[in-house]
């Protein structure tokens, strides 16, 4: 009777170890993918910020005034 219990407990421990390792790998992969998404979002917001800054009315009119001023010279 005892060897059967030891065998079943060993199988249970092995299965739980495999499940824990698989979960750790899955969590690591998800964290890596989230990190990539965050980097992409960061670059997008940086680009959007610079585009928004450039398209502000003050910036557009001042650049247009510079072009006109340089054209007259």
ROZA-899924 format. One record per residue (C-alpha): residue number from 1; residue in one letter; x, y, z. Coordinates in steps of 0.1 Angstrom, whole numbers. Layout:
N
<vexlum nr="NUM" rest="A" east="X" north="Y" up="Z"/>
...
END
This chain:
73
<vexlum nr="1" rest="X" east="0" north="0" up="0"/>
<vexlum nr="2" rest="X" east="28" north="25" up="9"/>
<vexlum nr="3" rest="X" east="47" north="23" up="-25"/>
<vexlum nr="4" rest="X" east="14" north="31" up="-43"/>
<vexlum nr="5" rest="X" east="10" north="63" up="-22"/>
<vexlum nr="6" rest="X" east="46" north="73" up="-27"/>
<vexlum nr="7" rest="X" east="43" north="68" up="-64"/>
<vexlum nr="8" rest="X" east="11" north="88" up="-66"/>
<vexlum nr="9" rest="X" east="26" north="116" up="-45"/>
<vexlum nr="10" rest="X" east="57" north="116" up="-68"/>
<vexlum nr="11" rest="X" east="35" north="119" up="-99"/>
<vexlum nr="12" rest="X" east="15" north="147" up="-83"/>
<vexlum nr="13" rest="X" east="47" north="166" up="-74"/>
<vexlum nr="14" rest="X" east="61" north="162" up="-109"/>
<vexlum nr="15" rest="X" east="28" north="174" up="-125"/>
<vexlum nr="16" rest="X" east="27" north="204" up="-102"/>
<vexlum nr="17" rest="X" east="63" north="213" up="-109"/>
<vexlum nr="18" rest="X" east="56" north="211" up="-147"/>
<vexlum nr="19" rest="X" east="25" north="233" up="-143"/>
<vexlum nr="20" rest="X" east="44" north="259" up="-122"/>
<vexlum nr="21" rest="X" east="72" north="260" up="-147"/>
<vexlum nr="22" rest="X" east="47" north="264" up="-176"/>
<vexlum nr="23" rest="X" east="30" north="293" up="-157"/>
<vexlum nr="24" rest="X" east="63" north="310" up="-150"/>
<vexlum nr="25" rest="X" east="72" north="308" up="-187"/>
<vexlum nr="26" rest="X" east="38" north="321" up="-197"/>
<vexlum nr="27" rest="X" east="40" north="350" up="-173"/>
<vexlum nr="28" rest="X" east="75" north="359" up="-185"/>
<vexlum nr="29" rest="X" east="63" north="359" up="-221"/>
<vexlum nr="30" rest="X" east="33" north="381" up="-213"/>
<vexlum nr="31" rest="X" east="55" north="406" up="-194"/>
<vexlum nr="32" rest="X" east="79" north="407" up="-224"/>
<vexlum nr="33" rest="X" east="50" north="414" up="-248"/>
<vexlum nr="34" rest="X" east="35" north="441" up="-226"/>
<vexlum nr="35" rest="X" east="70" north="457" up="-224"/>
<vexlum nr="36" rest="X" east="71" north="458" up="-262"/>
<vexlum nr="37" rest="X" east="36" north="473" up="-264"/>
<vexlum nr="38" rest="X" east="46" north="500" up="-238"/>
<vexlum nr="39" rest="X" east="77" north="509" up="-258"/>
<vexlum nr="40" rest="X" east="56" north="512" up="-290"/>
<vexlum nr="41" rest="X" east="30" north="533" up="-271"/>
<vexlum nr="42" rest="X" east="58" north="555" up="-257"/>
<vexlum nr="43" rest="X" east="72" north="562" up="-292"/>
<vexlum nr="44" rest="X" east="37" north="569" up="-306"/>
<vexlum nr="45" rest="X" east="30" north="594" up="-278"/>
<vexlum nr="46" rest="X" east="63" north="611" up="-284"/>
<vexlum nr="47" rest="X" east="56" north="614" up="-321"/>
<vexlum nr="48" rest="X" east="21" north="626" up="-315"/>
<vexlum nr="49" rest="X" east="34" north="651" up="-290"/>
<vexlum nr="50" rest="X" east="59" north="665" up="-315"/>
<vexlum nr="51" rest="X" east="33" north="666" up="-342"/>
<vexlum nr="52" rest="X" east="8" north="684" up="-320"/>
<vexlum nr="53" rest="X" east="35" north="709" up="-310"/>
<vexlum nr="54" rest="X" east="44" north="716" up="-346"/>
<vexlum nr="55" rest="X" east="7" north="719" up="-356"/>
<vexlum nr="56" rest="X" east="-1" north="745" up="-329"/>
<vexlum nr="57" rest="X" east="-14" north="777" up="-345"/>
<vexlum nr="58" rest="X" east="13" north="798" up="-330"/>
<vexlum nr="59" rest="X" east="40" north="775" up="-344"/>
<vexlum nr="60" rest="X" east="23" north="774" up="-379"/>
<vexlum nr="61" rest="X" east="20" north="812" up="-381"/>
<vexlum nr="62" rest="X" east="54" north="819" up="-368"/>
<vexlum nr="63" rest="X" east="70" north="795" up="-393"/>
<vexlum nr="64" rest="X" east="48" north="810" up="-421"/>
<vexlum nr="65" rest="X" east="60" north="844" up="-411"/>
<vexlum nr="66" rest="X" east="96" north="833" up="-412"/>
<vexlum nr="67" rest="X" east="91" north="819" up="-447"/>
<vexlum nr="68" rest="X" east="75" north="851" up="-459"/>
<vexlum nr="69" rest="X" east="103" north="872" up="-442"/>
<vexlum nr="70" rest="X" east="130" north="850" up="-458"/>
<vexlum nr="71" rest="X" east="112" north="852" up="-492"/>
<vexlum nr="72" rest="X" east="112" north="890" up="-491"/>
<vexlum nr="73" rest="X" east="149" north="892" up="-486"/>
END
